[in-house]
Amino acid sequence: MADKSDAELLAELGVDPISEKIETHTPREARIIAGFEDIQKFVEEHGHTPRHGEERDIFERLYAVRLDRIRKLPESRELLADLDHQGLLAKSDEEPAVEPEGLGNEELLAALGVDTSETAPITELKHVRSLAERKAAEEIADRKKCEEFEKFAPLFDMVREDLKTGRRKTRRYARMAGIKQGEFFVINGQIAYVSNVGEEFETEYDRRDSRLRVIYDNGTESDLLLRSLQRALHRDETGRRVTEPDAGPLFVEEEEIEGDETGTIYVLKSLSDHPEIASRRDVFLKIGVTGGEVSKRIANAEKDPTFLRAPVKIVATYKLVDINRTGLESLLHRFFDKARLDINIPDGFGGTIRPREWFLVPLPVINEVVNRISEGTLHRCEYDLGSASLRETER
């Protein structure tokens, strides 16, 4: 028996052989189909049809205009009917945007306010900021006066000094690198300090984010998202991370010092017989910083108005390693400003002196403050004069 053809075998099996229809499209039809498929991908990824509006991402606006055009084309119904499994060709409830007619992608981009000086495919547009990036830029720019900047000013002084001496350095910010509380950055030419990192939460796009409080060295602050700051740092060509100090802890045991010793924090008790001082001698303390020996600094205390023209006793010292002494002393004095002694002392020449470095504060609290400065956590608390203790702040 002669071999049967494929068609004859299919016929015997009850299958009606139908020649496959080969469809060909004109260049215009191919462009319509390709553009429609791009819109379908957008809908699959975002769960809704592209929408108009200046607040929308530029790609979404482009797709929205394109979909409006496709719906108006007389040939689109027949050409795209079999592909339209999402029902995109149905009339939209949204009013079409008033966009110039007859424009190609490049002209349309220009009409939408996008720089088209470099040619690229629609999915590789250059000089276009996404909605998220625009919002990030707006948040960075949306700053307000920092009402408690005096608490942070000494920190900026210390960082500037550290950068000047090389103790700290700046590094180019890596794309979407981590940001932690207590870190310093340089953005748009200003030093920024991350004072607080809020609780982590999940965004509508299933991403993790946190709300930050950022203090700037010009006396302003902003509350923005961590991801917003990341994007802003990455976009800024001069954006930098300020490194941590190269030296060891703020104060160490004398035998452990390896860096250059730059001074000492000293705490003194006055032995004056002045009634207001004698009655509170144990909490009436002078806090200072010196680059020399403390014993030499207090050698002539009886003749020095700074020491109330009376003998003093050293009750505590803390060695400093590669620390800006002036900035540190200013930081300590500002932190305890509420407890600063307000008293006038006779100077022995018919006048009076008003000491500025004496405070009503227990020694254990001073110890804790020095520890917190070393750990970089002093900004999280304040001195409560009523209880004579540190109190955690809300921010």
URMOJO-V241774 format. One record per residue. N is the residue number from 0. RES is the residue in three letters. SS is DSSP state (2 for helix, 1 for strand, 0 for the rest). OMEGA is omega in whole degrees, -180 to 180 (999 if undefined). Layout:
n: <N,N>
res: <RES,RES>
ss: <SS,SS>
omega: <OMEGA,OMEGA>
This chain:
n: <0,1,2,3,4,5,6,7,8,9,10,11,12,13,14,15,16,17,18,19,20,21,22,23,24,25,26,27,28,29,30,31,32,33,34,35,36,37,38,39,40,41,42,43,44,45,46,47,48,49,50,51,52,53,54,55,56,57,58,59,60,61,62,63,64,65,66,67,68,69,70,71,72,73,74,75,76,77,78,79,80,81,82,83,84,85,86,87,88,89,90,91,92,93,94,95,96,97,98,99,100,101,102,103,104,105,106,107,108,109,110,111,112,113,114,115,116,117,118,119,120,121,122,123,124,125,126,127,128,129,130,131,132,133,134,135,136,137,138,139,140,141,142,143,144,145,146,147,148,149,150,151,152,153,154,155,156,157,158,159,160,161,162,163,164,165,166,167,168,169,170,171,172,173,174,175,176,177,178,179,180,181,182,183,184,185,186,187,188,189,190,191,192,193,194,195,196,197,198,199,200,201,202,203,204,205,206,207,208,209,210,211,212,213,214,215,216,217,218,219,220,221,222,223,224,225,226,227,228,229,230,231,232,233,234,235,236,237,238,239,240,241,242,243,244,245,246,247,248,249,250,251,252,253,254,255,256,257,258,259,260,261,262,263,264,265,266,267,268,269,270,271,272,273,274,275,276,277,278,279,280,281,282,283,284,285,286,287,288,289,290,291,292,293,294,295,296,297,298,299,300,301,302,303,304,305,306,307,308,309,310,311,312,313,314,315,316,317,318,319,320,321,322,323,324,325,326,327,328,329,330,331,332,333,334,335,336,337,338,339,340,341,342,343,344,345,346,347,348,349,350,351,352,353,354,355,356,357,358,359,360,361,362,363,364,365,366,367,368,369,370,371,372,373,374,375,376,377,378,379,380,381,382,383,384,385,386,387,388,389,390,391,392,393,394>
res: <MET,ALA,ASP,LYS,SER,ASP,ALA,GLU,LEU,LEU,ALA,GLU,LEU,GLY,VAL,ASP,PRO,ILE,SER,GLU,LYS,ILE,GLU,THR,HIS,THR,PRO,ARG,GLU,ALA,ARG,ILE,ILE,ALA,GLY,PHE,GLU,ASP,ILE,GLN,LYS,PHE,VAL,GLU,GLU,HIS,GLY,HIS,THR,PRO,ARG,HIS,GLY,GLU,GLU,ARG,ASP,ILE,PHE,GLU,ARG,LEU,TYR,ALA,VAL,ARG,LEU,ASP,ARG,ILE,ARG,LYS,LEU,PRO,GLU,SER,ARG,GLU,LEU,LEU,ALA,ASP,LEU,ASP,HIS,GLN,GLY,LEU,LEU,ALA,LYS,SER,ASP,GLU,GLU,PRO,ALA,VAL,GLU,PRO,GLU,GLY,LEU,GLY,ASN,GLU,GLU,LEU,LEU,ALA,ALA,LEU,GLY,VAL,ASP,THR,SER,GLU,THR,ALA,PRO,ILE,THR,GLU,LEU,LYS,HIS,VAL,ARG,SER,LEU,ALA,GLU,ARG,LYS,ALA,ALA,GLU,GLU,ILE,ALA,ASP,ARG,LYS,LYS,CYS,GLU,GLU,PHE,GLU,LYS,PHE,ALA,PRO,LEU,PHE,ASP,MET,VAL,ARG,GLU,ASP,LEU,LYS,THR,GLY,ARG,ARG,LYS,THR,ARG,ARG,TYR,ALA,ARG,MET,ALA,GLY,ILE,LYS,GLN,GLY,GLU,PHE,PHE,VAL,ILE,ASN,GLY,GLN,ILE,ALA,TYR,VAL,SER,ASN,VAL,GLY,GLU,GLU,PHE,GLU,THR,GLU,TYR,ASP,ARG,ARG,ASP,SER,ARG,LEU,ARG,VAL,ILE,TYR,ASP,ASN,GLY,THR,GLU,SER,ASP,LEU,LEU,LEU,ARG,SER,LEU,GLN,ARG,ALA,LEU,HIS,ARG,ASP,GLU,THR,GLY,ARG,ARG,VAL,THR,GLU,PRO,ASP,ALA,GLY,PRO,LEU,PHE,VAL,GLU,GLU,GLU,GLU,ILE,GLU,GLY,ASP,GLU,THR,GLY,THR,ILE,TYR,VAL,LEU,LYS,SER,LEU,SER,ASP,HIS,PRO,GLU,ILE,ALA,SER,ARG,ARG,ASP,VAL,PHE,LEU,LYS,ILE,GLY,VAL,THR,GLY,GLY,GLU,VAL,SER,LYS,ARG,ILE,ALA,ASN,ALA,GLU,LYS,ASP,PRO,THR,PHE,LEU,ARG,ALA,PRO,VAL,LYS,ILE,VAL,ALA,THR,TYR,LYS,LEU,VAL,ASP,ILE,ASN,ARG,THR,GLY,LEU,GLU,SER,LEU,LEU,HIS,ARG,PHE,PHE,ASP,LYS,ALA,ARG,LEU,ASP,ILE,ASN,ILE,PRO,ASP,GLY,PHE,GLY,GLY,THR,ILE,ARG,PRO,ARG,GLU,TRP,PHE,LEU,VAL,PRO,LEU,PRO,VAL,ILE,ASN,GLU,VAL,VAL,ASN,ARG,ILE,SER,GLU,GLY,THR,LEU,HIS,ARG,CYS,GLU,TYR,ASP,LEU,GLY,SER,ALA,SER,LEU,ARG,GLU,THR,GLU,ARG>
ss: <0,0,0,0,0,2,2,2,2,2,2,2,0,0,0,0,0,0,0,0,0,0,0,0,0,0,2,2,2,2,2,2,2,2,2,2,2,2,2,2,2,2,2,2,2,2,0,0,0,0,0,0,0,0,0,0,0,2,2,2,2,2,2,2,2,2,2,2,2,2,2,2,0,0,0,2,2,2,2,2,0,0,0,0,0,0,0,0,0,0,0,0,0,0,0,0,0,0,0,0,0,0,0,0,2,2,2,2,2,2,2,0,0,0,0,0,0,0,0,0,0,2,2,2,0,0,0,0,0,0,2,2,2,2,2,2,2,2,2,2,2,0,0,1,1,0,0,0,2,2,2,2,2,2,2,2,2,2,2,2,2,2,2,2,2,0,0,0,0,1,1,1,0,0,0,0,0,0,0,0,0,0,0,1,1,1,1,0,0,1,1,1,1,1,1,1,1,0,0,0,1,1,0,0,0,0,0,1,1,0,1,1,1,1,1,1,0,0,0,1,1,1,1,1,1,2,2,2,2,2,2,2,2,2,2,0,0,0,0,1,1,1,0,0,0,0,0,0,0,0,0,0,0,2,2,2,0,0,0,0,1,1,1,1,1,1,1,1,1,1,0,0,0,0,2,2,2,2,0,0,0,0,0,1,1,1,1,1,1,1,0,0,0,2,2,2,2,0,0,0,2,2,2,0,2,2,2,0,0,0,0,1,1,1,1,1,1,1,1,1,1,0,0,0,2,2,2,2,2,2,2,2,2,2,2,0,2,2,2,1,0,0,0,0,1,1,0,0,0,0,0,1,1,0,0,0,0,1,1,1,0,0,2,2,2,2,2,2,2,2,2,2,2,2,2,0,0,2,2,2,1,1,1,1,0,0,0,0,1,1,1,1,0,0,0>
omega: <-177,178,179,179,177,-179,-180,179,178,-180,179,180,178,180,-180,-178,179,-180,-179,-180,180,-178,175,-178,174,177,179,180,179,179,179,-180,-179,179,180,179,176,179,179,178,178,-179,179,-176,-173,176,177,178,178,-175,178,174,-179,-180,-178,174,-176,179,179,179,178,-180,179,178,-180,-180,176,-179,-179,179,-178,-177,-179,-177,-174,-178,-179,-176,-171,-175,-178,-179,-171,179,180,180,-176,-178,178,-178,-179,175,-178,178,178,178,177,-179,178,-179,172,-179,172,-177,-176,178,179,177,179,178,179,176,-179,178,-178,-177,177,-178,179,177,-177,-179,179,-178,177,-179,180,177,178,178,-179,-179,179,178,179,179,179,-180,178,-177,-176,-178,177,-180,177,-174,-179,-176,-179,177,-174,-177,179,178,178,177,-180,-180,179,179,179,178,-180,-178,180,179,171,177,175,180,177,-178,179,-176,176,177,-176,177,-177,176,179,-179,177,178,172,-179,-178,176,-180,175,-179,-179,179,-175,-177,174,-178,-180,-180,177,-178,-179,-180,178,177,176,179,-179,178,176,-177,165,-176,179,-179,-173,175,176,178,176,177,173,-176,180,179,-180,177,178,177,-178,-180,178,-179,-178,-179,-178,178,-180,-176,168,176,-176,175,179,180,-176,-179,-176,-179,177,-176,173,-172,-177,-178,-175,178,-179,178,179,-175,177,-176,166,179,177,-176,173,180,177,180,178,177,-174,-178,-180,-177,-177,-179,-171,-174,179,178,-169,175,179,-179,178,-180,177,180,179,-178,-178,178,-179,-175,-173,-177,-176,-177,-178,-173,179,179,-179,176,179,-179,178,178,178,178,-180,178,173,180,-180,179,178,177,-179,175,-173,-178,180,-179,179,178,179,-180,-178,178,-179,-178,-174,180,-176,-179,-178,177,-175,177,-178,176,-178,178,-179,179,179,178,175,180,-176,-177,-177,178,-174,174,-177,180,180,179,179,177,177,-178,180,179,177,-179,176,179,-178,-178,-176,-176,-178,-178,-177,176,180,179,-175,-178,-179,-178,-179,177,179,179,178,-179,-175,999>
